[in-house]
Amino acid sequence: MKPIYLDHGATTPMRPEVVEVMRPYFSDVFGNASSIHGFGQKARKDLEEARKSVAENIGADFKEIFFTSGGTESDNLAVQGVVHTRKGHKGHVVTSSIEHPAVLNTCRYLEQQGYKVDYLPVDADGLVDPEAVQATLRPDTVLVSIMLANNEVGTIQPIREIGEMTKAQGIPLHTDAVQAVGKIPVKVDDLNVDLLSVSAHKIYGPKGVGLLYVNQNTPFTPLFYGGHHEQGYRPGTENMAGVIGLVKAMELAETERDNFFANMNHLRSLLEAGILEKVKNVQFNGHAEKRLPNVSNISFHSVDGEMLLYVLDGKKIAVSTGAACSSGTTEVSHVLTAMGLSPELAGGSLRFSLGRLSSESDILYVLNVLPDVIADLRK
Ligand code: PLP
């Protein structure tokens, strides 16, 4: 039997269409986009077309797109790139307690450097309250960074409302849209954001490439120094194959977004209804409606989530415990505990994240296997 992969929040398989468009950039089209000769000019032309395409995809100007090595780098560049513009002044940063470690640990690092950071709480559904953001802003606040959709429970934050508040006070707003792209509309103006992170490998593109959108009026400095690539904000010879793959992945994700949403919603409802019917003492985590369509985070009372994950893996079902996608660790999820779950319940939670090739038969197989596995572990 073919293993069933339900861990698309961790990464996704590359689409054949993406592999296809990348292929020439590993061989024939190898020029350095900074070279003057024809080889270089071909690469430069393709790079700039790629930039225009992704800019259009998220409603930005091409000058506002900086290609990076992925979500982690984009988040670091966003947060550090903005706060470091205030030379000699250690300002105040607002973020949430459920961010991905790429933002959370960057903020912790900033605290060690003398910055003040507020980590806003979330409610039981994992939502940040825009009023709480407003109440936390100070005259010296230099940045607000709140993710668009959470990677563990899928809850979608009220970024547009938060953006109205930050805009009114002239404070830059960054959002990590790594999990949201391809699942919900992501247009920078509608969201009222000044910086936005994207990663290709969550949307059937290659690993190790992403982008950061930075509004032209947002003060910003690079994280490291080198040549003039990416307007000097992200030096280093461009990963042409990766960029071309990212563009194709974003294009396909956007074209198919409505279908994907409906299909994922249908499969997830099948999964959740089946689990509710067949397994006692379960709790679904995340907002009922304001949630990514492909994520289902479920707590199983009196079960060790890690053990459950191993047993399911033995039965050819790949899922994750909340925190593992970001770190490979087995720590109790900071997201679930921030939502008020006890460490025991949080430790008994699994994330099922469905993907474009998931099928009803995959879900039915899970529903066949899971109840007995849970019953055994509870014995
Ligand atoms: N942000 C979120 C919300 C994520 O889910 C991830 C991936 O786990 C990242 C950032 C990091 O992205 P990357 O793996 O491209 O560095």
Residues whose N, C-alpha, C, O or C-beta is under 5 A from the ligand:
A	BS01	PLP	G9 A10 G70 G71 T72 E73 H100 A102 A149 N151 D176 V178 Q179 S199 C325 S326
